[in-house]
Amino acid sequence: MIFHCCDEFRRNATAAHPTLNGLDYLEVLDRDLPDSHEFRQRTLFLHFLKPFIGIAPVNLRLTGGDRIQDVQIDWAEAGQPAPSALTPQEAALLAALPDADRILVIRTNSAGDRSTYTLRLVRSATDDRVPEDFDPRLGEIDFSFKVECPSDFDCAPVTDCPPDAPVASEINYLAKDYGSFRRLLLDRLRTLVPGWQGRSPADPGVTLAELLAYVGDQLSYQQDAIATEAYLGTARRRVSIRRHAALVDYAMHDGCNARVWVQLQVTGPTVTLPQAGTQFLTRCAGTPVRLSPDSSALTTAMQQQPLVFEPLHDALPILPRTGQLPAVRRTDRPHDRGIR
């Protein structure tokens, strides 16, 4: 695994400098070696920007680690010529690199743990400054011995560009009844499913759209009804008016039919008026006193829009006038309901 040092601009500037040198990257030999190799994860190839001289183990300081913090450097030698302590597999990997004269081969006594370690160039064991003619920013590098080991943690997703924002659909918010809801749903289905060409009422898509349109029409009616009954000036239900009146401590009467006394004059000995079907009309010009049901005279009288009354109680026998008060009937007018 390769670990690069610092940023690219700093590296290019140091590489172009006539005298400054610095660390380029660090390579940990891991999967390139067999699983049973004794020095796997313990051999490091430290790449410099330029050829170097005078770098010994005393000029290297390895720090870091969580569980294993005392990793030591056994030896460090230049890559050209190849160190004799390298195994044939390691020597073959080193020989395949084109910049062996800029590589420092490092062998550690341990492969460390999975945490981050820091390899730093120093002047001596007691002087932490970067060696002379080395860029201070390119004098250390962070790495991990176990970066190529399998892990149970998921890798962070790589996103090159943010996803496109979804395009808001065009919805007609003026749809309020069954027909407009049905048309809106079918148009939306054809937009989402371009290949769908349902026309038959038996088509499952059309059936579902009509069902949702029916539900939407019922909900729309409820919205309108609630808004209508919420105000006294527009309420149409008696219970709504009673509730509005109760808000101002006004007890509204339940109301009753309009009633009136009717005087009847008869010529026969005894007359009985049946309650069912008997009606009394207010005065109508040009019509007789007595009208037969379903007659043309009744039709002519009703065209004058008279008030219609019906008996309130069961009819009683009506006696002829004998010098006493005329017989009267108390009637009910169900067609003219009012509020007291």
C-alpha positions as CSV (number, residue, x, y, z in Angstrom):
1,M,0.0,0.0,0.0
2,I,1.3,3.5,-0.9
3,F,1.0,6.5,1.4
4,H,1.6,9.9,-0.2
5,C,3.0,12.8,1.8
6,C,1.5,16.3,2.1
7,D,0.0,18.1,-1.0
8,E,0.8,17.9,-4.6
9,F,1.8,21.6,-5.0
10,R,4.3,21.4,-2.2
11,R,5.8,18.2,-3.6
12,N,6.3,19.7,-7.1
13,A,7.8,22.9,-5.6
14,T,10.3,20.9,-3.5
15,A,11.2,18.6,-6.5
16,A,12.0,21.6,-8.6
17,H,14.2,23.2,-5.9
18,P,17.9,22.8,-6.6
19,T,18.9,21.7,-3.1
20,L,15.8,20.8,-1.0
21,N,14.8,17.1,-0.7
22,G,11.8,15.5,0.9
23,L,9.7,12.4,1.4
24,D,7.5,11.4,-1.6
25,Y,5.5,8.4,-0.4
26,L,5.8,5.3,1.8
27,E,5.1,1.7,0.5
28,V,4.2,-1.1,2.9
29,L,4.9,-4.6,1.5
30,D,1.8,-6.6,2.3
31,R,-0.2,-8.4,-0.3
32,D,2.8,-8.4,-2.7
33,L,4.4,-11.0,-0.4
34,P,3.1,-14.5,0.3
35,D,0.8,-14.9,3.3
36,S,3.4,-17.0,5.1
37,H,6.2,-14.5,4.6
38,E,7.9,-13.7,7.9
39,F,8.5,-10.0,7.0
40,R,5.1,-9.2,5.6
41,Q,3.9,-5.7,6.8
42,R,7.4,-5.2,8.4
43,T,9.3,-4.0,5.3
44,L,8.8,-0.4,4.3
45,F,10.0,1.3,1.1
46,L,10.4,5.0,1.9
47,H,10.6,7.0,-1.4
48,F,12.4,10.3,-1.5
49,L,12.0,13.0,-4.2
50,K,15.7,13.0,-5.0
51,P,18.7,10.7,-4.2
52,F,19.9,11.0,-0.6
53,I,22.9,10.2,1.5
54,G,23.5,10.0,5.2
55,I,20.1,8.7,6.4
56,A,20.6,6.0,9.1
57,P,18.2,4.4,11.6
58,V,19.2,7.2,14.1
59,N,17.6,9.7,11.7
60,L,14.2,7.9,11.7
61,R,11.6,8.1,14.4
62,L,8.5,5.9,14.3
63,T,5.7,6.9,16.6
64,G,1.9,6.3,17.0
65,G,-0.2,3.2,17.5
66,D,-3.0,2.4,20.0
67,R,-2.5,-1.1,21.1
68,I,1.1,-1.5,19.9
69,Q,3.1,1.7,20.6
70,D,6.7,0.5,20.8
71,V,7.4,-0.5,17.2
72,Q,11.2,-0.2,16.6
73,I,13.3,0.0,13.5
74,D,15.7,-2.9,13.2
75,W,17.7,-1.5,10.3
76,A,17.4,1.0,7.4
77,E,19.6,0.9,4.2
78,A,19.5,2.6,0.8
79,G,17.8,0.6,-1.9
80,Q,20.8,0.7,-4.3
81,P,22.6,-1.6,-4.0
82,A,19.9,-3.9,-2.6
83,P,20.3,-4.6,1.1
84,S,21.6,-8.1,1.8
85,A,19.0,-8.7,4.6
86,L,16.2,-8.7,2.0
87,T,14.5,-12.0,1.1
88,P,14.4,-13.0,-2.6
89,Q,10.8,-11.9,-2.9
90,E,11.5,-8.5,-1.4
91,A,14.6,-8.0,-3.5
92,A,12.6,-8.9,-6.6
93,L,10.0,-6.2,-5.8
94,L,12.8,-3.6,-5.1
95,A,14.6,-4.4,-8.4
96,A,11.3,-3.9,-10.3
97,L,11.2,-0.2,-9.1
98,P,12.7,2.4,-11.4
99,D,13.9,4.7,-8.6
100,A,15.8,2.4,-6.4
101,D,18.4,5.0,-5.8
102,R,15.8,7.2,-4.1
103,I,14.4,4.4,-1.8
104,L,15.2,3.8,1.8
105,V,14.4,0.2,2.8
106,I,13.3,0.0,6.5
107,R,12.7,-3.2,8.5
108,T,10.7,-3.0,11.7
109,N,10.4,-5.5,14.6
110,S,6.6,-5.6,14.5
111,A,3.8,-5.1,12.1
112,G,1.9,-2.8,14.6
113,D,-1.8,-2.6,14.8
114,R,-4.6,-1.1,12.7
115,S,-4.1,2.5,14.0
116,T,-2.1,5.3,12.3
117,Y,1.7,5.6,12.7
118,T,4.0,8.5,11.8
119,L,7.5,8.1,10.3
120,R,9.5,11.3,10.8
121,L,13.0,12.3,9.7
122,V,15.1,13.8,12.5
123,R,18.7,15.0,12.9
124,S,19.5,12.8,15.8
125,A,18.0,10.9,18.7
126,T,18.0,14.2,20.7
127,D,17.2,16.7,18.0
128,D,13.7,16.5,16.5
129,R,14.4,19.0,13.7
130,V,14.3,17.8,10.1
131,P,17.8,17.1,8.6
132,E,19.4,19.9,6.7
133,D,18.4,20.4,3.1
134,F,15.0,18.7,3.8
135,D,11.7,20.5,3.4
136,P,10.0,20.6,6.9
137,R,6.6,20.0,5.4
138,L,7.9,16.9,3.6
139,G,9.8,15.5,6.6
140,E,7.2,13.1,7.9
141,I,4.4,10.8,6.7
142,D,1.5,9.0,8.3
143,F,0.7,5.4,7.4
144,S,-0.8,2.2,8.6
145,F,0.6,-1.3,8.6
146,K,-2.8,-2.9,8.3
147,V,-4.4,-0.8,5.5
148,E,-4.6,-3.8,3.1
149,C,-6.1,-6.1,5.7
150,P,-9.8,-7.0,5.3
151,S,-12.1,-5.0,7.6
152,D,-15.7,-5.5,8.8
153,F,-16.4,-1.8,8.4
154,D,-18.2,-0.6,5.3
155,C,-16.2,1.7,3.0
156,A,-17.4,5.3,2.7
157,P,-19.4,5.8,-0.5
158,V,-17.7,7.8,-3.2
159,T,-19.9,10.4,-4.8
160,D,-18.5,12.2,-7.8
161,C,-21.4,14.6,-8.1
162,P,-24.6,15.2,-6.2
163,P,-27.8,13.6,-7.6
164,D,-30.0,15.6,-9.8
165,A,-32.9,17.3,-7.9
166,P,-36.2,15.7,-8.7
167,V,-38.4,17.8,-11.0
168,A,-41.6,18.8,-9.3
169,S,-44.7,17.5,-11.0
170,E,-47.3,19.9,-12.4
171,I,-50.5,19.4,-10.4
172,N,-53.7,21.3,-11.0
173,Y,-54.8,22.4,-7.6
174,L,-58.1,23.7,-8.9
175,A,-59.5,20.1,-9.2
176,K,-62.4,19.9,-6.8
177,D,-64.9,17.4,-8.2
178,Y,-65.0,13.8,-9.5
179,G,-64.4,14.7,-13.2
180,S,-61.4,16.9,-12.6
181,F,-59.9,14.5,-10.1
182,R,-60.3,11.6,-12.6
183,R,-58.7,13.6,-15.4
184,L,-55.8,14.7,-13.2
185,L,-55.1,11.1,-12.0
186,L,-55.2,9.7,-15.5
187,D,-52.9,12.4,-16.9
188,R,-50.5,11.7,-14.0
189,L,-50.5,8.0,-14.8
190,R,-49.7,8.6,-18.4
191,T,-46.8,10.8,-17.4
192,L,-45.3,8.3,-14.9
193,V,-45.9,5.3,-17.2
194,P,-45.5,6.5,-20.8
195,G,-46.3,3.1,-22.2
196,W,-49.6,2.8,-20.4
197,Q,-52.6,3.5,-22.7
198,G,-55.5,2.5,-20.6
199,R,-58.9,3.6,-21.9
200,S,-61.4,0.9,-20.9
201,P,-63.3,1.3,-17.6
202,A,-62.4,-2.3,-16.8
203,D,-58.7,-1.5,-16.9
204,P,-57.1,-1.8,-13.4
205,G,-55.4,1.6,-13.8
206,V,-58.6,3.4,-14.8
207,T,-60.6,1.6,-12.0
208,L,-58.1,2.7,-9.4
209,A,-58.1,6.3,-10.7
210,E,-61.9,6.5,-10.6
211,L,-61.9,5.0,-7.1
212,L,-59.4,7.6,-5.9
213,A,-61.3,10.4,-7.8
214,Y,-64.5,9.3,-5.9
215,V,-62.8,9.5,-2.6
216,G,-61.3,12.9,-3.5
217,D,-64.7,14.2,-4.5
218,Q,-66.2,13.1,-1.1
219,L,-63.3,14.8,0.8
220,S,-63.7,17.9,-1.3
221,Y,-67.4,18.0,-0.5
222,Q,-66.6,17.7,3.2
223,Q,-64.1,20.6,3.0
224,D,-66.7,22.8,1.4
225,A,-69.4,21.8,3.8
226,I,-67.2,22.5,6.8
227,A,-66.3,25.9,5.5
228,T,-70.0,26.6,4.7
229,E,-71.3,25.6,8.1
230,A,-68.5,27.4,10.0
231,Y,-70.2,30.8,9.5
232,L,-73.7,32.0,10.5
233,G,-74.3,33.8,7.3
234,T,-73.7,30.7,5.1
235,A,-74.8,27.8,7.4
236,R,-77.5,25.7,5.8
237,R,-78.1,23.1,8.6
238,R,-80.3,24.0,11.6
239,V,-77.9,22.2,14.0
240,S,-75.1,24.5,12.8
241,I,-77.2,27.6,13.4
242,R,-78.1,26.3,16.9
243,R,-74.4,25.9,17.7
244,H,-73.6,29.4,16.5
245,A,-76.4,30.8,18.6
246,A,-75.1,28.9,21.7
247,L,-71.8,30.6,21.3
248,V,-73.5,33.9,22.3
249,D,-75.7,32.3,25.0
250,Y,-78.8,32.4,22.8
251,A,-81.2,29.4,23.2
252,M,-82.8,28.9,19.8
253,H,-86.4,27.5,19.8
254,D,-87.0,24.3,18.0
255,G,-89.8,25.9,16.0
256,C,-93.2,24.6,15.0
257,N,-95.6,24.6,12.1
258,A,-97.7,27.7,11.3
259,R,-101.2,27.2,12.7
260,V,-104.5,28.9,12.1
261,W,-108.2,28.5,12.9
262,V,-110.4,27.7,10.0
263,Q,-114.2,28.4,10.0
264,L,-116.3,26.0,8.0
265,Q,-119.9,26.6,7.0
266,V,-121.9,23.5,6.0
267,T,-125.4,23.0,4.7
268,G,-125.8,19.3,5.3
269,P,-126.9,17.6,8.5
270,T,-123.5,16.1,9.4
271,V,-120.1,16.4,7.6
272,T,-117.0,14.4,8.4
273,L,-113.6,15.7,7.1
274,P,-110.9,13.0,6.8
275,Q,-107.4,14.2,7.9
276,A,-105.5,12.4,5.1
277,G,-105.7,14.2,1.8
278,T,-107.7,17.2,3.1
279,Q,-106.1,20.6,2.3
280,F,-107.2,24.2,2.9
281,L,-106.0,27.0,0.6
282,T,-106.0,30.7,1.1
283,R,-108.3,32.8,-1.1
284,C,-107.8,32.2,-4.8
285,A,-109.5,34.5,-7.3
286,G,-111.8,32.8,-9.8
287,T,-112.0,29.4,-8.1
288,P,-114.9,27.7,-6.4
289,V,-115.0,27.2,-2.7
290,R,-114.7,23.4,-3.0
291,L,-112.1,21.8,-5.2
292,S,-111.8,18.2,-6.2
293,P,-108.4,16.4,-6.1
294,D,-106.6,16.2,-9.5
295,S,-109.1,18.6,-11.1
296,S,-108.3,21.4,-13.5
297,A,-109.7,24.0,-11.0
298,L,-107.2,22.8,-8.4
299,T,-104.4,23.2,-10.9
300,T,-105.5,26.7,-11.7
301,A,-105.7,27.6,-8.0
302,M,-102.2,26.2,-7.3
303,Q,-100.8,28.4,-10.1
304,Q,-101.7,31.4,-7.9
305,Q,-99.3,30.0,-5.2
306,P,-101.7,30.0,-2.3
307,L,-100.7,29.0,1.3
308,V,-101.7,25.3,1.9
309,F,-102.9,24.1,5.3
310,E,-103.7,20.6,6.5
311,P,-105.7,19.3,9.5
312,L,-103.7,19.0,12.7
313,H,-105.9,16.3,14.3
314,D,-108.2,13.6,13.3
315,A,-111.4,14.9,11.8
316,L,-114.5,15.2,13.9
317,P,-118.1,15.3,12.6
318,I,-119.1,18.9,11.8
319,L,-122.7,19.8,12.6
320,P,-124.8,22.4,10.7
321,R,-125.2,25.9,12.0
322,T,-128.0,26.2,14.6
323,G,-127.7,29.7,15.8
324,Q,-124.6,28.8,17.8
325,L,-121.0,29.7,16.9
326,P,-119.8,28.2,13.7
327,A,-117.7,25.0,13.7
328,V,-114.0,25.6,13.5
329,R,-111.0,23.5,12.9
330,R,-107.4,24.1,14.0
331,T,-105.1,23.3,11.1
332,D,-101.4,22.9,10.5
333,R,-99.3,24.4,7.7
334,P,-96.4,22.0,7.2
335,H,-95.1,23.8,4.1
336,D,-94.2,27.0,6.0
337,R,-91.9,26.1,8.8
338,G,-90.4,29.1,10.7
339,I,-88.2,29.9,13.7
340,R,-89.4,31.8,16.7
